[in-house]
């Protein structure tokens, strides 16, 4: 394996780790801002990656996607413990919605920041392995965060979008919507797998490609 390829692999792994671990930390931090100390007391606001690793989501799934030549990498960190009832007590359903979407705010914000950095980089001036690493890391940071942010917006349990929509429905007393989400919660992973493994996946990846194209 050439040095360039090794550098790209390392940059991609680090970019994915930054996306998925930061995503979870932001859930806990937003809950902390609303008076829920659960994540803080559990040591889950730490930037130490070891406390956030989920064997399947952080290692097995990304590695499988990489070694099977998938066109994208995806993963997740260990979910941060949150007492939503405490958040709702202190900040209402608006607070619960913000906690649900905090990771997505982080992902899209980081993707936008990476996009701005890339606009000021002259790709023709790369003269060292270190510069290649930095540029590829920024590029993969944009890619990984757009994918993770958009995917988590989907209103399908257990993704963040479903939690946010459920809290929004509770806020507006749309109890049929709340009951619907409770009824399909146990089937969420099956629904996601069916979508990803069928032609329906194009309705997810087309918008992702469009957003990435806009940011590059």
N, C-alpha and C positions, 0 to 999 in steps of 0.2 A: 504494500500500500504506500503510495507516495505521501510525502510530507504535507502537501496541500490538502489531501483528502483527510489526513489525520487532524489537521487544524480545523477543517470544516466540521468534522464530527464533534470535536471538543466544543467548538463554538455553538453548535446546534444543541448539544446536551445542556450546556450552561444557560442558553437562551430559554429552553423549555423549562428548566428548573426555576429560573427567575419568574417565568410566567405563572406556573402552577403554584409555587410556594407563596409568591407575593399575593396571588389571588386569594388564598386561604387566610393569610395574615390579615388582609384588608377586611375580610368578614369579621374577624375577631376584634380588630381595632375599631371598626365602626360600631360594633356592639358595645365595646368599652366606652366609646364616646357617649353612648346612650345609657350608661350606668350599669351595664352587665360585665362583671369582672371575671366571668367564668373562664374565658380564654386566657386572660392574663394570669389568673391563679394556676392554670394548668401549664403555664410556661409556653403557650402556643402563640404568643406575640413575638417570640424570639426569631431572629434572622438565621439561627442555626438550622441548616437544612435537615439535619438528622432527626429533629423532633417532628418534622412534617412528612417524612417519607411514608408512603403507602406502598407496600410491596407490589401490588398489582398495578395501581395507577401511576406510580412514579418510576417503576422499573420494568415490570413484565410487559405491559401494554405498549409503552414507547419503544422498548427493545424489539418487540414483535413487529411493530409497524416499520421500524428501521430496517431490520434484516429481511423482511419480505418485500422491500422496495416500494412501500406505500408512498404516495405523492405528498404526504403530510405526516407530521408527528402530532400526537395528542396524548394527554395524560391528566392526572389529577393528584393532588396531595391528600394527606389524611384530613378529613373534615375537622374544622375547628369547632369545639363545643360551645354552643350558644344557648342561653335561656331566653327564648323569644318572648316569653311572658313578661320577663323583666324589662325587655326593650319596649314592649307595647305599653307596659305600666308607666314607663318614664317618658316615652316619645310617641305613643300611639302607633297606629298602623303605618303612618308615614315613616316612622323610624324603622319598623320591621321591613318595609320595602327597601329602604336605603341599605340596611344590613344585607338583605338578599342580593342587592345589585352592586355592593361595594367591590367585589372581585371583578365584576365586569367594568366598572368605572376605572379600576386600576389597569386592566388589560388594554382597554381602548386608549387610555391616557398614555400608557407606555408605548403603544404602537404609534400614536401620533408623535410622541417625542422622538422615537427612532426614525420616523419619516422625516422630521425636520433635520435631524443630524445628517441623514443620507443626502439631503438636498445640498449640503455644504461640503460634501466629500467628492473629490475628483478621483474617480475610479482608475483613471489612466496614470495616476501618480503613485500607485502602490509599488513600493521598492523593498519591502521586507516581509518576512513571515508574520511578524508581529502586527504590521499594518493590515495584512490579509485577515488575520484572526479578528482584529477589532472591527473591521468593516463587515465581515461575514457574521460576526456576533450581533451587530446592530441590525443587519438584514434579517437574520433569523428571529431576533427579538420582535421585529415588526410582524413577521409571518405568524409566529407562534401565538402572539397576543391577539391578533385579529381572529385566528381560528378559535382560540379558547374563549374569547369574549363573545363572539357571535354564537358559537355552539351553546354556551351557557344561557344565552338569551331565549333559546327555544322553550316554549311553555309546556314542557314535558317533564314530569317527575323523573328523577330527583334533581333536575337542573334548576339553576337559580331563577330562570324566567318563570318557572311554574310556581315557585314560592312567592315571588313578587306579585304575580297575577292573583294568587290565592289571597294574599294579604290585602291587595287592592279590592278584591271582591268582598272580603269581610268588612273593609272600611266602608264600602258602599252598600252593604247588606244584600249583596247578591248571593244569597245562601245556596241557590241551586248550583252556582259555579263552584262554590266551596265544597259542596257535597260531591260534585262531579270529580274534583281533583282528589278527594279522599278515596273515592271509589276506584280510581285508576292508579293510585300511588303504587300499589304492589306490582303493577304490570309495566311500570315506567321503563325499566331496563329492556324488557322484551320489545316494547314499542320502539325504543331507540335503535336497537339492533336491527329490527325489521326495516326501519327507515334507511339506515346506513348501508345495509346489505342489498337494497333494492334500487331500482331506477329513481325512487323518490329522493335519493341522496343528492341528485342534481339540483333540487330546489334549495339545498343547504349550501352546496359548494359553489354554485354560480354567484350568489351574493357575496360569499367570502372572497372569491377571485376578483369580483368587481371592486370591493373595498380595498383589497391589496393593490390592485391596479391604480386606484385613485391615490393611494399613499406613496407609491413608488415614484 
